Amino acid sequence: MEGQLPDALIAALPEPVLLVARTGEVRAANQAAVELFGRQIRDSHLRAHLRQPDVVAMLDRALAGSPHETAQFVTSSASAETVWQVTARPMGIDALVVSFRDVSDREAAEAQRREFVANVSHELRSPLTVLAGFIETLQGPAANDAEARAEFLAIMAREAERMTGLVADLLSLSRVEGVEKIRPRTPVAIDMVLRATLAALRPQIEAAGLEVALELPDDLPEVPGDYDQLVQVYHNLIENAVKYGAHGGRIEIVARRIPAMTGFEGEVLRVSVTDHGEGVDPIHIPRLTERFYRVDRARSRDQGGTGLGLAIVKHIISRHRGRLCIRSSPGAGATFTTLLPAG
């Protein structure tokens, strides 16, 4: 009965758990552990299955009597890599309980955080370096050079504007992520959103010499949404079309009511923003909504881009339980399509 008790306890646990003798042999394994290591795990030596150096060293310390040891163990399959937090604790004087907890999501989130911090630091370092250099020059060699002062101040103003835009987009992204799991329910008329967005962007559109074709049928349904966030979505998409499709001479914005679509319940509102600019190679499309991803970094910075616009669009559309589709090819412009449930 005493020998059956530990077996019954670990069998009830959802995560992989092993009961290991002080000699290293596996006395018992629950179903989750069998699925991780195979049936051969039972009655075998655990070191034969944990061949990664950090895990083996941790196991040796635990078998030698250490009261609490942890290490990371990585397994790979054809589709993914899984990171396990392995913990070993004594059970009585002659056995250990070794448990495995899947921490892949935590590790991925930490990696994303590190990458995000590095990207933000890089994006801010460049304009700050420029500003510091020009300030030093204006305080020294160019202190009395009116022509140089005017040129440098214009460049400094652009760099300051870049940093202001970056900080604004970072704050916007943070706010969107903070409410992403809360679906908005207020009815929003997309025709009003699009007309307000075009009015705000009118100076940029006219400066680029672009013609805008707007197709808004009378039967467009309202969508449950956040008006300000949807304005931000179409502001970012149309502004991108103006920046990167200007030489095409024309932008088309088309809204359609779709009675049914796979993946949605009920009606769908489809809005497409199409430009006739240079387009992008399809190889870049899956990454366009990543934070700070740019097809052409120099051009994006010259255009005042922060690299966060499409990431913000993706998160807002996700909050609205919709989808963002991108179609483009070199020399053929680009079409960004949002699909939003109308109910």
C-alpha positions in Angstrom: 0.0 0.0 0.0 2.9 2.4 0.9 4.5 1.8 -2.5 1.3 2.5 -4.3 0.7 5.8 -2.6 3.4 7.8 -4.5 2.4 6.2 -7.8 -1.2 7.3 -7.2 -0.1 10.8 -6.3 2.0 11.4 -9.3 -0.6 9.8 -11.6 -3.1 12.5 -10.6 -0.8 15.4 -11.7 -1.2 16.9 -15.1 2.4 17.8 -15.7 5.2 15.2 -16.4 6.4 13.8 -13.0 8.8 11.0 -12.2 9.6 9.2 -9.0 13.4 8.5 -9.1 15.5 6.3 -6.7 18.7 7.8 -5.2 20.6 5.5 -7.6 19.0 7.3 -10.6 16.5 4.7 -11.7 13.0 5.8 -12.5 10.6 4.0 -10.2 7.3 5.5 -11.5 6.2 7.9 -14.2 2.8 9.4 -14.7 1.0 9.4 -18.1 2.3 12.9 -19.0 5.9 11.8 -18.4 5.3 8.6 -20.5 4.0 10.8 -23.4 7.2 13.0 -23.1 9.8 10.3 -22.8 8.1 7.1 -24.0 7.2 3.9 -22.1 10.9 3.0 -21.8 11.3 5.7 -19.2 10.1 3.3 -16.5 12.8 1.3 -14.8 15.5 3.1 -16.8 18.2 5.4 -15.6 17.1 9.0 -15.8 20.5 10.3 -17.0 19.9 8.3 -20.2 17.0 10.6 -21.1 18.3 13.9 -19.8 21.5 14.3 -21.8 21.8 18.0 -21.7 24.7 19.1 -19.5 22.9 21.6 -17.2 20.1 19.0 -16.5 22.6 16.2 -15.8 24.5 18.4 -13.4 21.4 19.4 -11.6 20.3 15.7 -11.3 23.7 14.7 -9.9 23.4 17.4 -7.2 19.9 16.3 -6.4 20.9 12.6 -6.2 23.8 13.7 -3.9 21.3 15.1 -1.4 20.6 18.8 -2.5 17.2 19.7 -1.2 15.9 21.7 -4.2 17.4 21.8 -7.7 16.1 23.3 -11.0 17.3 23.5 -14.5 16.0 23.9 -18.0 15.5 21.0 -20.4 14.7 21.6 -24.1 12.9 19.2 -26.4 12.4 19.6 -30.1 9.9 18.3 -32.6 9.4 19.0 -36.3 7.1 21.9 -35.6 8.3 23.5 -32.4 10.8 23.7 -29.5 9.6 23.2 -26.0 11.4 24.6 -22.9 10.8 22.7 -19.6 11.6 23.8 -16.1 12.9 20.7 -14.4 12.6 20.6 -10.6 14.0 17.9 -8.3 13.0 17.5 -4.6 13.6 14.7 -2.1 10.8 12.3 -1.2 11.9 10.7 2.0 15.5 9.5 2.2 15.7 7.2 -0.8 13.8 8.9 -3.6 13.3 12.1 -5.6 10.3 13.7 -7.2 11.3 15.1 -10.6 8.7 17.4 -12.3 8.7 19.1 -15.6 6.8 22.4 -16.3 6.4 23.8 -19.8 7.7 27.4 -19.7 8.0 27.9 -23.4 5.5 30.8 -23.4 7.3 32.5 -20.6 10.7 32.1 -22.3 9.2 33.3 -25.6 7.7 36.3 -23.9 11.0 37.1 -22.2 12.9 36.8 -25.5 10.3 39.2 -27.1 10.8 41.6 -24.2 14.5 41.6 -24.6 14.3 42.1 -28.3 11.7 44.9 -27.8 13.9 46.8 -25.3 16.9 46.4 -27.7 14.9 47.7 -30.6 13.6 50.7 -28.7 17.1 51.5 -27.4 18.5 51.3 -31.0 15.7 53.5 -32.4 16.2 56.2 -29.7 20.0 56.0 -29.8 20.3 57.2 -33.4 18.4 60.5 -33.1 19.9 61.2 -29.7 23.3 60.8 -31.1 22.5 63.2 -33.9 21.0 65.7 -31.5 24.0 65.5 -29.2 26.4 65.9 -32.1 24.7 69.0 -33.5 24.3 70.6 -30.1 28.0 70.2 -29.5 28.8 71.7 -32.9 26.4 74.6 -32.3 28.0 75.3 -29.0 31.5 75.2 -30.5 32.7 75.6 -34.1 29.3 76.7 -35.6 28.3 79.0 -32.8 28.5 82.1 -35.0 27.7 80.4 -38.4 24.1 81.4 -39.2 23.8 79.2 -42.3 25.0 76.1 -40.5 22.9 76.9 -37.5 19.7 77.0 -39.6 20.6 73.7 -41.4 21.4 71.9 -38.1 18.3 73.2 -36.3 16.1 71.8 -39.2 17.8 68.4 -38.9 17.4 68.5 -35.1 13.7 69.3 -35.4 13.2 66.3 -37.7 15.0 64.0 -35.3 13.0 65.3 -32.3 9.8 64.8 -34.3 11.0 61.2 -35.0 11.4 60.6 -31.2 8.1 62.2 -30.4 6.4 59.9 -33.0 8.2 56.8 -31.6 7.2 57.6 -28.0 3.6 58.2 -29.1 3.4 54.9 -31.0 5.0 53.0 -28.0 2.3 54.5 -25.7 -0.4 53.6 -28.2 0.9 50.0 -28.6 1.0 49.7 -24.8 -2.6 50.9 -24.4 -3.8 48.6 -27.2 -2.1 45.5 -25.7 -3.6 46.4 -22.3 -7.1 46.0 -23.5 -6.6 43.5 -26.3 -8.6 40.7 -24.6 -11.6 43.0 -24.0 -13.7 43.1 -27.1 -15.4 46.4 -27.7 -19.1 46.5 -28.2 -20.1 50.1 -29.1 -21.6 50.2 -32.6 -19.3 52.1 -35.0 -20.1 53.3 -38.5 -17.0 52.6 -40.7 -18.0 55.2 -43.3 -17.7 57.9 -40.6 -14.3 56.5 -39.5 -13.0 56.5 -43.1 -14.3 60.0 -43.9 -12.8 61.4 -40.6 -9.5 59.7 -41.4 -9.3 61.1 -44.9 -10.1 64.6 -43.7 -7.2 64.4 -41.2 -4.8 63.2 -43.9 -6.0 65.6 -46.6 -2.8 67.8 -46.4 -0.5 64.8 -46.8 -2.6 63.4 -49.7 -2.6 66.8 -51.5 1.1 67.3 -50.9 1.8 63.9 -52.5 -0.5 64.8 -55.5 -2.6 61.7 -55.0 -6.1 61.0 -56.1 -8.3 59.0 -53.6 -11.1 56.8 -54.8 -13.5 56.1 -52.0 -16.2 53.4 -52.4 -18.7 53.3 -49.6 -22.0 51.5 -50.4 -25.1 52.7 -48.6 -25.8 49.3 -47.0 -22.6 49.0 -44.9 -23.3 47.5 -41.5 -22.0 49.0 -38.2 -19.4 47.0 -36.4 -19.0 46.5 -32.6 -15.8 48.5 -32.0 -13.7 51.2 -30.5 -14.1 54.3 -32.7 -10.8 55.9 -31.8 -8.9 52.7 -32.3 -10.5 52.0 -35.7 -9.6 55.6 -36.7 -6.0 54.7 -35.8 -6.2 51.5 -37.9 -7.3 53.3 -41.1 -5.1 56.3 -40.4 -2.0 54.1 -40.3 -3.1 52.1 -43.4 -3.9 55.1 -45.5 -0.9 57.1 -44.3 1.3 54.1 -45.4 -0.4 54.1 -48.8 0.4 57.8 -49.1 4.0 57.4 -48.0 4.9 54.3 -50.0 2.5 54.5 -52.9 2.8 58.2 -53.8 4.3 57.7 -57.2 1.4 55.5 -58.3 -0.8 58.6 -58.3 -3.9 56.9 -56.9 -5.2 55.2 -53.8 -8.4 53.1 -53.7 -10.4 52.6 -50.4 -13.2 50.1 -50.9 -15.7 48.9 -48.2 -17.9 45.9 -48.8 -20.6 44.0 -46.9 -19.8 40.2 -47.0 -22.8 38.0 -46.0 -20.7 35.1 -44.8 -17.0 34.2 -44.6 -15.1 31.2 -43.2 -13.9 31.9 -39.7 -16.6 34.4 -38.9 -20.2 34.1 -37.6 -22.6 36.3 -39.5 -21.8 39.3 -41.7 -18.4 40.7 -42.3 -17.3 44.2 -43.1 -14.3 44.2 -45.5 -12.3 47.4 -46.1 -9.4 47.4 -48.5 -6.7 50.1 -48.9 -4.8 49.8 -52.2 -1.9 51.8 -53.5 0.0 51.5 -56.8 3.5 52.1 -55.5 6.6 50.0 -55.6 5.0 47.1 -53.5 7.1 44.6 -51.5 8.4 41.1 -52.2 5.9 38.5 -50.8 8.8 37.1 -48.7 8.5 40.2 -46.4 4.7 40.0 -45.9 4.5 37.6 -42.9 6.8 39.9 -41.0 5.3 43.3 -41.9 3.3 43.4 -38.7 6.3 42.7 -36.4 7.4 45.5 -34.2 10.2 47.6 -35.9 10.3 45.4 -38.9 11.1 47.5 -42.1 11.6 46.3 -45.6 13.8 49.4 -46.3 15.0 50.9 -43.0 16.5 54.1 -44.6 13.4 54.9 -46.6 11.1 54.2 -43.7 13.1 56.6 -41.5 13.2 59.3 -44.2 9.4 59.0 -44.4 9.1 59.4 -40.6 8.1 55.8 -39.9 8.6 54.3 -36.5 8.2 50.7 -37.5 5.2 50.2 -35.2 2.3 51.3 -37.3 1.3 47.9 -38.7 2.0 46.2 -35.3 -0.6 48.6 -33.8 -3.0 47.8 -36.6 -2.6 44.1 -36.0 -3.3 44.3 -32.3 -6.4 46.6 -32.8 -7.8 44.3 -35.4 -7.2 41.3 -33.1 -9.0 43.1 -30.3 -12.0 43.5 -32.6 -11.9 39.7 -33.4 -11.0 40.5 -37.0 -8.2 39.7 -39.5 -5.7 41.8 -41.4 -4.7 40.5 -44.9 -1.8 41.9 -47.0 -1.3 41.3 -50.7 1.6 42.8 -52.6 4.3 42.2 -55.2 7.2 44.3 -56.5 6.1 47.0 -58.9 2.4 46.2 -58.4 1.6 48.2 -55.3 0.0 46.8 -52.1 -3.5 46.0 -50.7 -4.2 46.0 -47.0 -7.6 44.5 -46.1 -9.3 44.4 -42.8 -12.1 42.0 -42.1 -14.3 42.9 -39.1 -17.3 40.9 -37.8 -20.5 43.0 -38.1 -22.2 41.3 -35.1 
